[in-house]
Amino acid sequence: MQSFNQTIGQDIQRIFKTKGENIVAIADIVQPTKEIQTRINILRRVSYTTSGTSLVYTIPTDKDFYLCFAEISFLSDVLNDTLLVQLLGTLDGESLVLAELRKVSLAIAANQLYIVFNQPLKLDKGTAINILGTYTAGALTKSGIIGGYTTD
């Protein structure tokens, strides 16, 4: 199997040879600037109208999971007293906030946050990715989307 550099180098050499020019070692000069991630095999979307912590995805105990992107959003009515909605995960044994949206209490509100991680986050095996939105009054719909991949 050829490397990325070899393939690009051969393509460039073919282009220049058709024009009668000679190129040497172009594959050593052309370097990829970013690896494109195409391994997404886990995609989850959830939406809840209940107060508290709600499950988005449970990471398998026998596979590594890498989070590539996440989205959270909410919609609340004027009586809702929520102050924030969070997406939570566990990394190296530490619980952390992956994403957070704040809101003004007792106001009609809607907001959305989308994050793409340049380097996928390897979250801990056997842990959960949750969405949190706690309230005592009014109505709130909290939603989350995660995308990532598992490896053995």
C-alpha positions as CSV (number, residue, x, y, z in Angstrom):
1,M,0.0,0.0,0.0
2,Q,1.4,3.4,-1.0
3,S,1.7,6.3,1.4
4,F,-0.1,9.6,0.9
5,N,3.2,11.2,-0.1
6,Q,4.0,8.5,-2.7
7,T,0.5,8.7,-4.3
8,I,0.6,12.5,-4.5
9,G,4.2,12.4,-5.8
10,Q,3.3,10.0,-8.6
11,D,0.3,12.1,-9.6
12,I,2.4,15.2,-9.8
13,Q,5.1,13.4,-11.8
14,R,2.5,12.2,-14.3
15,I,1.2,15.7,-14.8
16,F,4.7,17.1,-15.4
17,K,5.8,14.2,-17.7
18,T,2.8,14.9,-19.9
19,K,4.2,18.4,-20.4
20,G,7.7,17.1,-21.1
21,E,9.4,18.2,-17.8
22,N,11.4,16.0,-15.5
23,I,10.8,16.1,-11.7
24,V,12.8,14.2,-9.1
25,A,11.8,13.2,-5.6
26,I,8.6,15.3,-5.5
27,A,7.1,12.9,-3.0
28,D,9.8,14.0,-0.5
29,I,8.8,17.6,-0.9
30,V,5.0,17.3,-0.7
31,Q,3.8,16.8,2.9
32,P,0.2,16.5,4.1
33,T,-0.9,19.3,6.4
34,K,-3.7,17.6,8.2
35,E,-5.0,14.0,8.5
36,I,-8.7,13.8,7.6
37,Q,-10.7,11.8,10.1
38,T,-13.2,9.4,8.4
39,R,-13.6,6.8,11.1
40,I,-16.8,8.0,12.8
41,N,-18.7,4.9,13.8
42,I,-20.6,6.3,16.8
43,L,-23.2,9.0,16.3
44,R,-25.9,9.7,18.9
45,R,-28.6,12.3,19.2
46,V,-30.8,12.7,22.3
47,S,-33.4,15.2,23.4
48,Y,-35.0,15.3,26.9
49,T,-37.6,17.4,28.6
50,T,-36.8,16.2,32.1
51,S,-34.8,18.0,34.8
52,G,-31.4,16.7,35.8
53,T,-28.7,14.5,34.2
54,S,-29.7,12.5,31.1
55,L,-27.6,9.9,29.2
56,V,-26.2,10.6,25.7
57,Y,-23.9,7.6,25.3
58,T,-22.3,4.9,27.4
59,I,-18.7,4.2,26.4
60,P,-17.9,0.4,26.0
61,T,-15.7,-1.2,28.7
62,D,-13.7,-3.2,26.1
63,K,-12.9,-0.5,23.5
64,D,-11.3,2.9,23.4
65,F,-13.6,5.8,22.4
66,Y,-12.5,9.0,20.8
67,L,-14.9,12.0,20.8
68,C,-14.5,14.0,17.6
69,F,-17.4,16.5,17.8
70,A,-20.3,17.5,20.1
71,E,-23.3,19.7,20.0
72,I,-25.6,20.9,22.8
73,S,-28.7,23.0,22.6
74,F,-31.7,24.1,24.6
75,L,-35.1,25.7,24.3
76,S,-36.9,27.1,27.4
77,D,-40.1,28.9,28.1
78,V,-40.5,32.2,30.1
79,L,-41.1,30.3,33.4
80,N,-38.0,28.1,33.2
81,D,-35.4,28.7,35.9
82,T,-32.5,26.8,34.4
83,L,-29.2,28.8,34.4
84,L,-27.0,26.4,32.3
85,V,-27.0,23.2,30.2
86,Q,-23.8,21.1,30.1
87,L,-22.4,18.1,28.3
88,L,-20.3,16.0,30.7
89,G,-17.7,13.3,30.2
90,T,-14.8,11.6,32.0
91,L,-11.2,11.9,30.9
92,D,-8.3,10.3,32.8
93,G,-10.5,9.7,35.8
94,E,-11.7,13.3,36.0
95,S,-15.2,14.4,35.3
96,L,-15.2,17.4,33.0
97,V,-17.5,19.8,31.2
98,L,-17.1,19.1,27.5
99,A,-19.5,22.0,26.5
100,E,-21.6,24.5,28.4
101,L,-24.4,26.9,27.5
102,R,-25.6,29.6,30.0
103,K,-29.0,31.3,30.0
104,V,-30.9,34.0,31.8
105,S,-33.4,32.5,34.2
106,L,-37.1,33.2,33.7
107,A,-36.8,34.2,30.0
108,I,-37.7,32.6,26.7
109,A,-34.4,31.4,25.4
110,A,-32.8,29.1,22.8
111,N,-29.2,28.5,22.1
112,Q,-26.8,26.0,20.4
113,L,-23.1,25.2,20.6
114,Y,-21.2,23.0,18.2
115,I,-17.6,21.9,18.9
116,V,-15.1,20.0,16.7
117,F,-12.0,18.8,18.5
118,N,-8.8,19.2,16.5
119,Q,-7.5,16.1,18.3
120,P,-10.2,13.7,19.3
121,L,-10.6,13.3,23.0
122,K,-10.0,9.7,24.4
123,L,-12.7,9.4,27.0
124,D,-12.5,6.7,29.8
125,K,-13.8,3.2,29.1
126,G,-17.1,2.3,30.8
127,T,-18.1,5.9,31.5
128,A,-21.1,7.9,30.3
129,I,-21.4,11.1,28.3
130,N,-24.4,13.0,29.9
131,I,-26.3,16.2,29.3
132,L,-27.3,18.2,32.4
133,G,-30.0,20.8,32.7
134,T,-31.6,21.1,36.1
135,Y,-34.7,23.2,36.8
136,T,-37.7,23.5,39.2
137,A,-40.1,25.5,37.1
138,G,-41.2,26.0,33.6
139,A,-40.3,23.9,30.5
140,L,-36.9,23.1,29.0
141,T,-35.9,20.9,26.1
142,K,-32.2,20.0,26.2
143,S,-30.5,18.2,23.3
144,G,-27.1,16.7,22.5
145,I,-25.3,15.2,19.6
146,I,-21.9,13.4,19.8
147,G,-19.8,11.8,17.1
148,G,-16.7,9.7,17.5
149,Y,-15.1,6.4,16.9
150,T,-14.2,3.2,18.8
151,T,-11.0,1.2,18.5
152,D,-10.0,-2.1,20.1
